[in-house]
Amino acid sequence: MVNIVELLFLGSLHFTLCRTCATSQNQKETCNHSVEERRLLGCWTHFELAKAVQLRYKVHKLHEVWTWENWSSDLFSSYINEFLKVKQEASGWPPHVMSTEAKERYLRDCREGMGIELEPSKVEHNPGLRFIAKLMLNSFWGKWGQRGDLVSTAFVSSIEEAWQKFADHTLEVISFTPLGENVAMLTYKKRDIYETAYKHGSLPVAIMTTSQARLHLYQYLESLGERVVYYDTDSVIFRATAQENTDLLSTHKGELLGQLKDESPDDPITHFVACGPKAYAYVTKSEKTCVKVRGITLDADAASTVHYASMKTQMERHLELYRLRADKTRLIDEDGHHPNPSLITERPQIVRENRTTLRTVTREKKFNVVNNKGFFMEPHGSRLFAFGFDPDSLTSTNP
C-alpha cells in the first residue's frame, strides 16, 4: 500500500515510514531506528491527518495549528469555470459521443457535474486553444505556492539607483550589465535570511490544493492496491486482465473534472518499465511504443538511444546490481567501466553566455535509473518498498 503522509526534503516529496531511513537513503531491508528517529515532522492538513489516523498512523505531538472559521467551496469557481469551459469545448466531442442523444447527455453531464454550460457550436477540436486554456488552469494553482527567492531585474539610469541596490544588505546582486551611456540592467534577489513570501501567493491555499489532490489520487491507489505499477500527480498505471480493466474504477471513469480517462481503451498496454519519477516506457498490444522521460527531448537521435528496450535493460541491470549488495567501488571493472552505464544523448541547445549574448552548444544528457524513494527486496523483484517498511508485515509474496 502507498503511504499517505509525505515528508519534504532534498527538494522533493518522499512518502516514507521512517524519517531517518529516508534522509540517509538507507537501502537495507531492516530499519533499526527508534520511534523518535522514525517520526515524521511536517505540515499537513486535517484532511490528511484524518486519513492517516484511519490508516493507523499515530499523531505524537502538535506544534502549531492554523484554523479558519469561514470556508468556501467556490472561492475560485468563476475563474476556473471560464477556462474549463474553453478547455472542454476545444477538446471536441469525446470519441464515444457521436449521436445527438449522446451529445445532449454529455452537455447535461458537464452542466450538472462541473457547473459549466458548453455551447454545442463551439465544441470542436482545437489543440492550440486547448493548450492555452489548460495552461491558464494549471499555472493558476502553482502561483499560490510560488517561491519568494526568484531573481528580479531592474533597469537603472543613475549611479544613485544602482547604489541603492548594492548597498541594500538584504539583497544579493547577481549581475550588472551596462546597456548604454545612461542605462544599465541589474539582477538581484533576496538573501536567504531575508527571504519573504511571494506577495501574490497564499501558502494555505497552496497546501489545501495539493493536499486534496493527493487524497483524490490516493482513493484510486487504495482501491487498486498491489496492482499499481506506477503513478504520478494525475495518472495511474496498473496491472489488470481485460475484464478487470472494465470493472476496476468503473465508477470513477468519465470525461468530467476529477474523473479518470483510459488513455488507450482499444489498445491495452502489454509491457511496461519505469526507471524513476516521470521516466517510463510501454508497449501496447498493437506494438505501439510510448516513452516519457523528463528532461530529455526525444527527437530522432535521442529516441534511438532512449527507448523501451534500452530502459528495460537499464532497469534489469539496476535490479541485478541491487541484488548483489556490493560496494560501488567493487562494481567498477578493470577498465573503469560501470556495469550499468548511462544512456547518453546529445542535443544542440541555445544558451546565454551573459545577459546579452546567446550561442549554440551541444549539451549531453545522461539517463540513469533513479531510486531514491525506497528500496527493493527479495523475493519481490521490482516492487519498491517505502523507507522504513517492515518486511515482517507482508502477508503476500506477490512481486
VMD Tcl script that draws the C-alpha trace (Angstrom):
set ca {
  {0.00 0.00 0.00}
  {1.16 3.51 -0.83}
  {1.86 5.72 2.19}
  {-0.35 8.73 2.77}
  {1.94 11.03 4.81}
  {4.57 12.93 2.85}
  {7.92 14.32 4.01}
  {9.63 17.14 2.13}
  {13.43 17.12 1.88}
  {16.08 17.46 -0.83}
  {13.57 19.44 -2.88}
  {11.03 16.64 -3.35}
  {8.28 14.74 -1.57}
  {9.04 11.37 -0.03}
  {6.28 9.07 1.21}
  {8.27 7.28 3.86}
  {7.65 5.34 7.07}
  {10.95 6.37 8.68}
  {12.41 9.86 8.62}
  {15.98 8.73 9.26}
  {15.92 5.95 6.64}
  {14.68 8.42 4.04}
  {17.13 11.22 4.81}
  {20.06 8.78 4.96}
  {18.85 6.82 1.91}
  {19.01 3.57 3.86}
  {18.71 0.80 1.24}
  {18.74 -2.02 3.79}
  {15.69 -4.20 4.25}
  {15.67 -3.77 8.03}
  {15.04 -0.50 9.86}
  {16.54 -0.48 13.35}
  {15.78 3.13 14.19}
  {13.99 4.15 17.36}
  {10.47 5.57 17.42}
  {11.92 9.05 17.83}
  {14.20 8.56 14.82}
  {11.30 7.25 12.74}
  {8.90 10.11 13.50}
  {7.92 12.43 10.67}
  {7.86 16.18 11.27}
  {5.97 18.27 8.76}
  {2.94 20.36 7.86}
  {-0.27 18.56 6.93}
  {-3.93 19.43 6.56}
  {-6.54 17.93 8.86}
  {-7.87 16.00 5.84}
  {-4.53 14.19 5.52}
  {-4.24 13.62 9.26}
  {-7.73 12.13 9.41}
  {-6.87 9.69 6.63}
  {-3.51 8.89 8.24}
  {-5.14 8.10 11.60}
  {-7.63 5.88 9.75}
  {-4.61 4.00 8.36}
  {-3.22 3.55 11.91}
  {-0.66 6.34 11.90}
  {-0.20 7.92 15.35}
  {-0.06 11.67 15.96}
  {2.56 12.20 18.69}
  {2.60 15.98 19.01}
  {1.03 19.12 17.56}
  {3.43 22.07 17.36}
  {1.18 24.64 15.69}
  {-2.36 24.69 14.32}
  {-3.84 27.16 11.83}
  {-7.63 27.32 11.86}
  {-10.23 29.18 9.81}
  {-13.79 29.83 10.89}
  {-15.03 30.54 7.37}
  {-14.75 28.07 4.49}
  {-15.80 28.34 0.86}
  {-16.11 25.73 -1.88}
  {-16.45 28.25 -4.71}
  {-13.67 30.75 -3.98}
  {-12.18 30.43 -7.48}
  {-15.13 28.88 -9.31}
  {-15.74 31.80 -11.70}
  {-12.12 31.81 -12.92}
  {-11.87 28.02 -13.16}
  {-15.24 27.63 -14.88}
  {-14.35 30.22 -17.51}
  {-11.22 28.43 -18.70}
  {-12.59 24.95 -18.01}
  {-15.40 25.73 -20.43}
  {-12.88 26.77 -23.10}
  {-10.78 23.65 -22.48}
  {-13.75 21.27 -22.70}
  {-15.03 22.91 -25.88}
  {-11.59 22.92 -27.50}
  {-11.20 19.21 -26.63}
  {-14.00 18.40 -29.06}
  {-16.62 15.70 -28.62}
  {-15.35 12.57 -26.84}
  {-14.83 9.59 -29.21}
  {-17.87 7.72 -27.90}
  {-20.14 10.76 -28.18}
  {-21.45 10.60 -31.75}
  {-25.24 10.67 -31.77}
  {-27.43 13.66 -30.99}
  {-28.70 11.91 -27.88}
  {-25.15 11.19 -26.66}
  {-24.13 14.81 -27.23}
  {-27.11 16.09 -25.25}
  {-26.24 13.69 -22.43}
  {-22.60 14.89 -22.47}
  {-23.68 18.55 -22.31}
  {-26.00 17.71 -19.41}
  {-23.23 15.86 -17.56}
  {-20.90 18.87 -17.92}
  {-23.61 21.18 -16.66}
  {-24.59 19.03 -13.68}
  {-21.17 17.56 -12.88}
  {-18.90 20.58 -13.39}
  {-21.27 23.54 -13.43}
  {-20.29 24.71 -16.92}
  {-22.63 25.31 -19.85}
  {-20.95 24.25 -23.09}
  {-22.03 25.79 -26.38}
  {-22.52 22.97 -28.93}
  {-21.42 25.18 -31.83}
  {-18.04 25.76 -30.11}
  {-17.33 22.11 -29.26}
  {-14.61 21.44 -31.82}
  {-11.09 20.01 -31.55}
  {-8.68 22.96 -31.30}
  {-5.26 21.92 -29.87}
  {-3.89 25.48 -29.67}
  {-6.84 26.90 -27.79}
  {-6.99 23.84 -25.55}
  {-3.29 24.28 -24.67}
  {-3.83 27.91 -23.65}
  {-6.89 27.09 -21.54}
  {-5.07 24.22 -19.83}
  {-2.09 26.49 -19.13}
  {-4.36 29.07 -17.51}
  {-5.92 26.38 -15.33}
  {-2.70 24.69 -14.22}
  {-0.48 27.75 -13.71}
  {-3.19 29.38 -11.61}
  {-2.67 26.89 -8.77}
  {1.12 27.00 -8.91}
  {1.17 30.75 -8.31}
  {-0.24 30.31 -4.81}
  {2.85 28.41 -3.72}
  {5.46 30.27 -5.78}
  {8.85 30.72 -4.12}
  {9.85 34.14 -2.87}
  {13.54 33.89 -3.86}
  {13.18 34.35 -7.61}
  {15.60 36.67 -9.40}
  {14.35 40.20 -10.10}
  {15.54 42.54 -12.85}
  {15.79 46.32 -12.62}
  {16.86 48.92 -15.17}
  {18.71 51.81 -13.56}
  {19.54 55.16 -15.13}
  {21.75 56.69 -12.44}
  {24.57 55.76 -10.07}
  {22.27 56.55 -7.15}
  {19.68 53.99 -8.27}
  {22.32 51.32 -8.74}
  {23.94 52.07 -5.40}
  {20.62 51.63 -3.60}
  {20.59 48.00 -4.72}
  {24.28 47.36 -3.98}
  {24.05 48.98 -0.53}
  {20.92 47.08 0.50}
  {22.20 44.33 2.84}
  {19.03 42.29 2.29}
  {19.79 41.88 -1.43}
  {22.30 39.79 -3.34}
  {23.24 41.48 -6.63}
  {23.79 38.79 -9.26}
  {24.78 40.83 -12.31}
  {25.27 44.39 -13.52}
  {25.24 44.94 -17.29}
  {25.69 48.40 -18.90}
  {23.30 48.77 -21.84}
  {24.26 52.28 -22.89}
  {25.57 55.57 -21.61}
  {22.61 56.21 -19.31}
  {21.09 52.82 -18.54}
  {22.18 49.50 -17.05}
  {20.46 46.22 -16.24}
  {20.81 44.86 -12.73}
  {19.63 41.45 -11.48}
  {19.24 40.62 -7.80}
  {17.36 38.51 -5.28}
  {16.67 38.48 -1.56}
  {19.33 36.86 0.62}
  {18.13 33.63 2.21}
  {17.77 35.03 5.73}
  {15.67 37.95 4.41}
  {13.53 35.96 2.03}
  {9.84 36.81 2.23}
  {6.79 35.03 0.91}
  {5.65 35.77 -2.63}
  {3.33 38.75 -2.18}
  {0.67 37.44 -4.56}
  {0.74 33.90 -3.14}
  {-1.08 32.14 -0.33}
  {0.56 29.21 1.43}
  {-2.70 27.91 2.98}
  {-4.39 27.82 -0.44}
  {-1.39 26.01 -1.96}
  {-1.29 23.48 0.90}
  {-5.02 22.78 0.74}
  {-4.92 22.39 -3.05}
  {-2.05 19.90 -3.13}
  {-3.42 18.05 -0.10}
  {-6.81 17.49 -1.72}
  {-5.16 16.46 -5.00}
  {-3.06 13.81 -3.22}
  {-6.08 12.47 -1.36}
  {-8.10 12.34 -4.59}
  {-5.36 10.27 -6.22}
  {-4.99 8.11 -3.11}
  {-8.55 6.82 -3.34}
  {-7.64 5.17 -6.65}
  {-4.35 3.79 -5.32}
  {-6.14 2.41 -2.28}
  {-8.71 0.64 -4.47}
  {-6.09 -0.86 -6.77}
  {-3.64 -1.94 -4.07}
  {-0.72 -4.04 -5.32}
  {-1.97 -3.83 -8.91}
  {-0.40 -0.36 -9.18}
  {2.92 -0.35 -11.07}
  {3.33 3.42 -11.50}
  {1.52 6.62 -10.59}
  {2.06 10.34 -10.90}
  {0.18 13.50 -9.96}
  {-2.89 12.74 -12.06}
  {-2.39 9.27 -13.53}
  {-2.21 5.61 -12.55}
  {-0.83 2.61 -14.46}
  {-1.88 -0.77 -13.07}
  {-1.98 -4.48 -13.89}
  {-5.35 -5.94 -14.85}
  {-7.00 -8.54 -17.04}
  {-9.32 -7.35 -19.80}
  {-12.36 -7.90 -17.59}
  {-10.74 -6.29 -14.55}
  {-9.82 -3.25 -16.62}
  {-13.51 -2.85 -17.44}
  {-14.66 -3.31 -13.84}
  {-11.89 -1.62 -11.82}
  {-12.54 2.04 -11.09}
  {-15.53 1.94 -13.47}
  {-17.45 4.37 -11.27}
  {-14.56 6.84 -11.47}
  {-14.16 6.86 -15.25}
  {-15.55 9.65 -17.40}
  {-14.89 12.93 -19.17}
  {-15.58 15.24 -16.23}
  {-13.21 17.06 -13.91}
  {-11.63 14.68 -11.40}
  {-12.61 11.55 -13.30}
  {-10.26 9.02 -14.87}
  {-9.85 8.62 -18.61}
  {-8.47 5.48 -20.25}
  {-5.62 6.73 -22.44}
  {-5.58 3.57 -24.55}
  {-9.01 1.89 -24.35}
  {-8.75 -0.15 -27.57}
  {-5.02 -0.91 -27.43}
  {-4.06 -2.12 -23.94}
  {-0.53 -1.89 -22.57}
  {1.27 -5.25 -22.63}
  {4.79 -4.27 -21.48}
  {5.81 -1.50 -19.09}
  {9.00 -0.29 -17.43}
  {9.58 2.63 -15.05}
  {13.08 3.86 -14.23}
  {12.11 6.65 -11.85}
  {9.73 9.60 -11.48}
  {8.46 10.76 -14.89}
  {10.67 8.23 -16.67}
  {8.79 5.29 -18.14}
  {8.03 3.46 -21.37}
  {5.42 0.99 -22.52}
  {4.42 -1.16 -25.48}
  {0.79 -1.78 -26.45}
  {-0.92 -4.81 -27.95}
  {-0.53 -3.32 -31.44}
  {3.22 -2.86 -30.73}
  {2.91 0.90 -30.43}
  {5.64 2.30 -28.17}
  {5.39 5.32 -25.89}
  {8.36 6.79 -23.99}
  {8.16 9.58 -21.39}
  {11.37 10.94 -19.88}
  {11.54 14.24 -18.03}
  {14.41 16.48 -19.12}
  {15.19 14.72 -22.41}
  {13.67 15.83 -25.71}
  {13.02 12.61 -27.59}
  {13.90 13.65 -31.13}
  {15.03 11.02 -33.66}
  {18.59 10.85 -32.31}
  {17.58 10.64 -28.65}
  {14.82 8.13 -29.39}
  {17.38 5.81 -30.96}
  {19.20 5.72 -27.60}
  {16.42 6.06 -25.03}
  {13.62 3.64 -25.86}
  {11.65 0.82 -24.25}
  {14.30 -1.88 -24.80}
  {17.21 0.24 -23.51}
  {15.21 1.41 -20.48}
  {14.21 -2.17 -19.70}
  {17.86 -3.23 -19.89}
  {18.84 -0.36 -17.59}
  {16.24 -1.43 -15.04}
  {17.20 -5.12 -15.21}
  {20.86 -4.26 -14.64}
  {19.95 -1.95 -11.80}
  {17.96 -4.70 -10.08}
  {20.75 -7.22 -10.59}
  {23.33 -4.87 -9.10}
  {20.96 -4.13 -6.27}
  {20.70 -7.83 -5.52}
  {24.47 -8.16 -5.35}
  {24.56 -5.74 -2.41}
  {28.14 -4.95 -3.40}
  {30.08 -1.81 -2.60}
  {30.08 0.61 -5.54}
  {33.88 0.63 -5.74}
  {33.80 -3.10 -6.48}
  {31.27 -2.66 -9.26}
  {33.81 -0.90 -11.47}
  {35.72 -3.20 -13.81}
  {39.45 -3.05 -14.60}
  {38.89 -0.59 -17.44}
  {36.98 1.76 -15.17}
  {33.58 0.94 -16.65}
  {30.43 0.71 -14.58}
  {28.34 -2.40 -15.37}
  {25.25 -0.24 -15.85}
  {26.48 2.77 -17.86}
  {24.29 5.80 -18.52}
  {22.29 6.21 -21.70}
  {23.81 9.34 -23.26}
  {22.06 11.69 -25.68}
  {23.32 14.88 -27.30}
  {21.29 17.82 -28.50}
  {22.09 21.36 -29.70}
  {20.88 23.97 -27.27}
  {20.85 27.77 -27.24}
  {22.43 29.06 -24.04}
  {23.06 32.51 -22.59}
  {26.73 33.37 -22.04}
  {25.78 36.52 -20.21}
  {22.70 38.70 -20.03}
  {23.02 39.84 -23.66}
  {24.85 37.10 -25.61}
  {23.48 33.81 -26.92}
  {25.29 30.90 -28.52}
  {24.54 27.34 -29.59}
  {26.29 24.48 -27.81}
  {25.97 20.70 -27.81}
  {24.59 19.53 -24.49}
  {24.95 15.99 -23.21}
  {22.13 14.42 -21.22}
  {22.61 11.24 -19.21}
  {19.78 8.86 -18.41}
  {20.03 6.57 -15.39}
  {17.67 4.65 -13.17}
  {16.69 6.87 -10.22}
  {15.88 5.09 -6.97}
  {15.93 7.48 -4.02}
  {12.46 6.99 -2.55}
  {12.56 3.40 -1.34}
  {14.28 0.03 -1.58}
  {13.89 -3.28 -3.40}
  {13.63 -6.52 -1.51}
  {13.92 -10.20 -2.39}
  {11.91 -12.16 -3.42}
  {9.68 -9.33 -4.62}
  {11.59 -8.46 -7.78}
  {10.96 -4.92 -8.99}
  {8.47 -3.99 -6.29}
  {9.62 -0.84 -4.49}
  {9.05 -0.54 -0.74}
  {8.96 2.70 1.25}
  {11.89 3.52 3.53}
  {11.22 2.10 6.97}
  {8.89 -0.65 5.74}
  {8.79 -3.76 7.93}
  {9.20 -6.94 5.81}
  {7.57 -9.00 8.56}
  {4.28 -7.18 7.92}
  {3.95 -8.73 4.46}
  {1.09 -11.14 4.07}
  {1.70 -11.76 0.37}
  {4.74 -12.63 -1.70}
  {3.41 -11.30 -4.99}
  {6.16 -9.49 -6.97}
}
mol new
graphics top color blue
foreach p $ca { graphics top sphere $p radius 0.5 }
foreach p [lrange $ca 0 end-1] q [lrange $ca 1 end] { graphics top cylinder $p $q radius 0.2 }
display resetview
